Amino acid sequence: MKVLVIGGGGREHALVWKLKQSELVDKVYCAPGNAGTSQIAENVNVSEKDIRGLIDFAKNNEVGLTVVGPELPLVMGIVDEFEKEGLKIFGPNKECAKFEGSKALTKKFLEKYKIPTAKYKQVEDYEEGLLNLEDFGFPVVIKADGLAQGKGVIICENIDMAKNALKEIMVDKVFGESGDVVVIEEFLTGEEASVLCFVDGNNIYPMESARDYKPAFDNDEGLNTGGMGNYSPNRLFDEKLNNKVRQKILNPIMEGFKSEGLDYKGVLFIGLMIENGEPKVLEFNVRFGDPETQSIMLRLDSDLANIMLNTADGMLAEEDIRWTKRHSACVVMVSGGYPESYEKGKEIFGLNDVDSNVIVFHAGTKTEDGKIVTDGGRVLGVCAVGDSLEEARETVYENIKKISFEGAYYRNDIAR
């Protein structure tokens, strides 16, 4: 079988890497891919937004399974369009993808099905937003409702920051139409956790837990990013917490999907905040997380292509999904200035100098004149597996020093 992976980031490199190990897979394409995917798959020069172009490619090359990495094509309805053409695709349809396309929709769903989450208010203009700020203490969270490339969430420490955030989103339109509606949300304290789940329309199966680090700098300081690093399994997840997540969150979500008549198939990413052993939902994403995918794929012991085919067919079984008990860690190297302005085109050195037990997943890279150069804010995910989290972490940090590019930065406290 030929497989097409859509996207060009670290998540997609990790998916390509895992799909290549499947006995069911003869060839993997990645559209548009990056310098890392080009080393293990065939990159295809088709944009993730070009749905017609992707359909034509899949048909002309007899692709047996298409896997959607990023959220944008899902929200655009790529799954519906592929299925109309009789093409097998892994990911939720347009109706289900609205959970990522609208944070307000997700909050309404959580509230309706009594799933624990932060209290919130949906506002539709700047003045209404100002009036509702009084109902929340500080810090407070201001979220652009629509897609904002992972940057539409602002934590405001005081009233002036909150007013400024509302103005930037609703008046200045820094996120465009995504800021037409804003969600003002109670700030939750505790420790973040990520639970990615396979959903086959009938059942929801959690993958192994992970812990993501969003702020740009050590000790969780600085602006929020798309993710500076990750480890799996999350230290917080014991049998008691797993049972709570199943009873209070996963089961009600599946009941809600069925009650709403939603045929959800693909991955559901659930961002959680855990405080005093109690989980609350921060967000839904309708695809694999990044960089969670990198650390989780390193721990998947079963055939990813088989899991995806069975998910798409509504026939996934618990025994299809097996995990190693080993630990994984991933540290992200970013361009200087990220998540704000940064330069591209910096040559990357040392990629071949890392130990054989280290995997470097490319995110923002491309090949230029035979050299691998930076092509994004998050550039590389340096990853390793160990018998303990400490071993995995040490391996990553010993090896990340061997890689360099002008302006490179990474956090030093991932999985500490």
PyMOL commands that set and color helices and strands:
alter all, ss='L'
color gray80, all
select helices_A, chain A and resi 10-19+37-39+51-60+71-76+78-84+94-101+103-112+126-135+159-171+176-179+218-220+239-259+292-297+304-312+318-320+389-400
alter helices_A, ss='H'
color red, helices_A
select strands_A, chain A and resi 2-7+27-32+42-43+63-68+89-90+120-123+140-144+153-156+182-186+191-200+204-206+211-212+215-217+221-224+229-232+265-275+278-285+327-334+358-362+365-368+371-374+378-386
alter strands_A, ss='S'
color yellow, strands_A
deselect
rebuild
show_as cartoon
